């Protein structure tokens, strides 16, 4: 049985690409540091938000797998975007990228606008918390 339970009350707007609430009853928490579109040489790759989102999510999932987890173990993800309007404009494509890389088990999520990220060329950063069984 999964330690993660997604809750989406009928009284709330139907969630698209996230869960309204997540309960977790596992034995180990994994706190995932913010990941941008850095390659293994420390260079930001990709010129567009979808390209950078793909790399940032891949990096987050690599860290999660190295800690012994899988995308289904994600309880919470926060997305920091330097242009929220651009993020909204690409929402459908970003959803397809998420489903391809992480599946359809959506964590509780938030998108936060940021003036800039650590690496000036970065357009998006993702961090998260996972609960392992």
N, C-alpha and C positions, 0 to 999 in steps of 0.2 A: 504494500500500500504506500502510495506517495506521501511524503511528509508535507507536501504543498497542496493547499485546497483553495481554489479560486471561487470568489463569491461575487455575484453580479445581481443585486436585488432588482426585481421587476419595477420597483418604484423609481429607479434611476434611469437616465437615458441609456440606451443600449451601448455598451462599450465597443469601440472599434480599435483593435490593436492594443488593448490593455485590459486589465481586470480592475474592478472597483476596489476590491479588498482581497487580501491573500492571508490565509493563516498558515503557519508553519510549525510543525512539531518534530523536527529532526534532532540529530545529536551533535551537529557541527555547523556553525555559521561560517560563511565565507564572505568577507568584505572585499569587493573588487574595486581596485583603484580606477580612476578615470582613464579611459583609453581614447586616444584620438587616432588619426589615420597615419600614425608613424610606422614606417617600415623598420626592419631589424637594424638598419643603419642610422636610425633616428631622424629620418627625413619624412616630412609630410608628403603623402602621395595622393594624387587625385585633385582635379580642379573643380569638380562639382560636388554638391552636397551628397547626392546618391553614391558617388564614387567614394567619398570620404566616410560616409555612413557604413558602407560595406566593409571597409578596412577597420574602422573603429569597432564595429560589432564583432568582426572576426577576431580582433585582438582581445576583446572582452571575453569571448568564448574560449580562446586559447588559454587565457589565465584561469578561467573557471575549470576547464578540463584538466589543467595542470594541478589544480587543487582537488581533483577527484570528482568534480561535478559535471552536470550536463545542462543544456538549456532549460529543461523541465524543472530544474532545481532553483531557478531564479525566482526570488520572491519580490524583489524590487529593483527597478532600473530607473535612473534619472538621466535624461538626455539634456545636454546643454547645447544650445544652438546660437550662433552669432546672428542669425537672421530667421526669426520665427516665421515670418511671412513666407520665406523661401521653403522652410520646413513644411509648412501647411500646403504650399503649392505642390510639393513632391510627396505628400503623405501616402498616396496610393502606391507609388513606386517604392517608398521606404517600407511600407507594409509587405510588399512582395519580397523585398530583400530580407526582412525579418523572418518571414515564413520559410524562405529557402534556407536560411542559415540556422534559425532557432526553432522553427516549427510553429505550432499553433497554441502552445501553452504560454499565455501571456501573463507576465508579472504585473503587479501594481506599477504604474509608470507615471512620470511627469516630464513635461518638456519645459525647460527654463531658458529664457532669453539671457544671453551673456554678451556684454560689450566686446569682449575678446577672450580667447583662451590662452593657455600658457604658451603654446606655439602660435605665433601670429598668423600663420597660414591656415591653421585649423579652423574648420567651419562647424565642427560638431565633436562632442565628447560624451561618452557614456560611462557611467559607473553603476554599480549594483551590489545587491546582497543576495546570496544564495543560502539555502538550507539543505544540507546533505542528510540523508537518512541515518 
